[in-house]
């Protein structure tokens, strides 16, 4: 059964080896993410949801590397991961593996990468299907959502500055803090694409997985240190 849904952002800068001398600038975000994920460390399995340019599924036997991002830091999706570390794994799988390795090495993480342009109904339907699987039996399971907010909040942001982004990011922040699935579902896919809010699809999978409001919400971090919205928190069913 689902114990909790944890959400964290997807930037490779969570990995200290990728930041060099600037690693301390992300200490607060990194600590928040590791602490939040520790709330599902005792689960047998994690179902992980992230976004990417194309759909993908990464199983718990996979291992990857952040070599493509600047450092050969290994990330494994489960204790039975074998073979050479694949630097081509989708970023959500690498982030999930890196977190798992540090706080929950016994966990098996099954990663679902949803296209960033997936339709709203497709995302919420996937969330409902995943929730049904998470709730089967008495085995404790966790949902890990790896998603960013808008990437156009400042002039130095990856997507440059878009004046429309702040209002949407404010709505996203409020929805996460209030535990409001309908508000996440209401995010407009086309508008989110324009302001480079690629995490929208994963947020709407989270909404579908809950449907009704969570029984408890905890927000550990919300900010935009590099012009991208980053959120860390927990929803409990």
N, C-alpha and C positions, 0 to 999 in steps of 0.2 A: 504494500500500500504506500501511497505517496506520503512522505514525512514532511517535505517542504520543497518549495521552488526557490532557488537562489539565482539572482541575476548579477552578472559582472560584465564589464566592458571587454572589448576585444583587442586593444592595442598591444603590439609586441613590446612596448615600453614597460609592460608589467614585469618583464624578464630583466633583472638587473644587468646581466652581461651584455644586453643590447644597448644600454644607456651610457656606458662609460662613466665619465666624471659627473654626468647629470643624473645618475641613478637615484641620488637622495631626493631629487625633485618629485619623484613618484612614490616615495616611501609611504605616504598616507594612503594613497589609492591601492598600492600593493598590499599593505597590511589589512586594509578593509576587505579586499577580495579574498585573501587567504583566511581571514577570520570568518567571513560569511560562508565560504565553502566548507569550513570545518563543521558547520551545523549539519551537513549531510555526509560527514566523513564515516559514520558508522553504518551507512547504507550498504547493501550488497551490490547495488547497481545504480548508475546514473544514466538518465536519458538526457542527452545534451542537444540543445537546439541553437543554431547560429545561422548566419546568412552568408551568401556568397554569390558569385556570378552565375553559378549553375547548381542544380541539385546534386547532392552527394550523400553517401552513407559511409561512415568510417566505423569499423567494428572494434571491439576491445582487444583484438589481437594485433592491432596496428601500432607502430611506433614511428615517430616523426622527429624532425630536427628543425631548429630555427636558423639553420645555416643560410637559408635564403634571405634572412633578415639581418645577418651580420655576425652571428655567433653560432657555433655548432653545439647548441644546448639541446639535449635529447628530451623528448616528451612521449611517454608511453600511455596507451589508453587502457591497459589492464595488466595484471600480473603475468599473464601468459603471452604478452607481446613478444614477438620474435622477429628475427631478420634485421637487415640494415635499416637505420633510421631514414625515413623518406622526407626530404625537405619540401616535397610537393604536396604534403597533406594540407587540406584547407585550414586557414587560420583558426577558426573556432575549434577544430580538433587539436591543433597545437596548444592553444590556450588551455583547453580542458585537460589535456595530458600533463601540461606543466603544473597546473593546480593539483591535479590528482597525485602526481608524483610527490608533492610536498606535504599534503595533508591527509591523503587517503589512498595509500599504495595498494590496499587490498581491493579497492573498488574496480568494477568493470564499467567503462564508459562507452556508451553506444551513441554515436554522434549523427545527428540529422542536419544537413546543411540545406536550408531553404533558399531558393533564388530570391534575391533582393526585390525583384519585381513581381513576386508571386501575388496572386489575387487575394484580396481580403478573405473571401469565403474559403479559399483553399487553405489559408493559414489557420483560421479558426477551426476548420474541420480536422486538420492535422492535430491541433491541440487537443481536441476531444478524443481522437483515436489514441493519442499518446497517454492521455489521462486514464483511459479505460485499461490500458496495459499496465500502467503504474499502480493502479488500484487492485490488480488481481492478487489474491492470496494475502498472506500476512507478512511476506518478506518486505522489510523496509527499503524504500526506493526514494531517490531524489531526482528532481528535475533541475537542470542547470541551463539557464538561458544566457547566452553570450551575445550581447548586442550593445551597440553604441546609440547615442542620440545624434542630433544634427551635427554635421561636420562643416558648418558654414557660419559659426557664431562670432568669429573675429576675422580680421584681415589676414592673419597669419595661419588661419585654419587650413586644413588640406583642401577644402573646397572653396577657399577664399571666403569673403563675407557676403552674406545674403540677409538683408534687413528683415525678411519674413521669418527667418529661422528662430529668432528669440521667442516669439509667441508660441510656436509649435513646441519648442523645447520646454517652455514653461508648462504647457498643457501635459506633456509627457511626464515631467517631474511630478506634477500634482497627481496624475493618475497612478503613478507607481507608489507615491506616498500614501494615497488614500485607499489603495487596493481596489481600483476601479476598472474591472475588465471591460465594461462597455466603452469607457473613455479610450482605452487602448484600441478597441475595435474600430472606433470612429476615426482614427488617423487615416487621412486620405492618401492612398498609395501614390497618386500622381504628384501631389504637392510634396510629399515626403521625398520622392525621387528628385524633385527640383532643388530641394535644400539639402540633399545628400544625407538624408536620414535613412541609411540603408538597413539599420536595425529594425525598421518598422515591421518587416515580415515576422521576425522572431518575437517582437513584442505582441503581435497579434496571435501567434501560436500560444504564448503565455495566457492571453485572454481566453482563448478557446479551451485551454486546459483547466481553467477555473470556472468560467461561466458566471457563477455567483462570487460575491466578494470573499476574499480570504478571511479566516478567523483571526489572524494576527499578521501585522505588517511591521517590518523593521527596516529602516533605511540607514545604511552605514556610511554612505558617501554619495554626494551629488555635486558635481562641479564640471567645469570646462577649462582645465588648465592649459590646453593647447588649442582652444577654439572648437573642441569636440565635446559633446555632452557625454559624461561618464556617470554611470549609476551603479551602485552596489547595494543590494538589499535582499530581503527574504520575505516571501509570502508563505503562510502556512494554511493548509486546508481546514 
